[in-house]
Amino acid sequence: MKPENPILAGLALVAGLLFLSPVLYSIWMSFQTVDAYYAGELGFTLDNYARAVGQYNFARYLLNSLIVSGLVTLIGITFATMAAYAFARYSFRGGNFLFAATVATLMIPSHISLIPNYLTLAKVGLLDSYAGLILPAISNGFAAFFLRQYIRGIPKALDEAAYMDGATSLQVLWRIIVPLSRPAIASMALYIFITEWNNYIWPLVAVGKQDLYTLQIGLARLYRINPGEGLIDWPLVMAASTITILPVLLGFLLVERHLVRGITMGAVK
């Protein structure tokens, strides 16, 4: 291998620091006292995190976001994988139309479905519940489309060999297709998780109980709290923001290897 170019490495480091500078600044600000922040001085403290978790209930909001985003990711990626497998491997009447309809959903703004989803869930009594937060988000047309394109690149000879050994369609899916599609599935799982984690509009509409608020709702309400004289308690807000982004960063680190493989898979086919 050619030795690493120090100039390119330095430029990459500078670019990375520039992209990370807002995050690093918010984390640094989260450890300051509000008086020190507005006075332009240094006054480090952990009290902002203690207040966010204890006084402002961010521990509960974090749990709610983990439950909702985790279940949406698990159910959504399962449905998307099964739909992609059907579209990629089976020919049936109306299959092309159904796939076109699935892709067409990508062109529909999500805000259009707010009122129909709200009225539907209100009629069945699922507002102000975890089910009301999860059910509208479990279908993901982009994930189904992406996985279908990946599965089509897997040789059908593997399926046929499994069928000759007596495997069923579900066994072929879970024992052959899923393991071989792991990079793409991991990429789409992270995409679904981040999308749902950052979702603000639907939880705001569907939930009225404070015990069911997600982090995004809690963060928006925390923004209105001020320490006096109309000043915003920015160190407290930044502490809550840091709590909000940590699970996403952890999830990225866990699937980073698969994510890179999923992004670059087209170059090796």
Summary of the structure (lengths in Angstrom):
residues: 269
radius of gyration: 23.0
end to end distance: 22.4
largest distance: 76.1
contacts: 742
relative contact order: 0.14
helix: 77%
strand: 1%
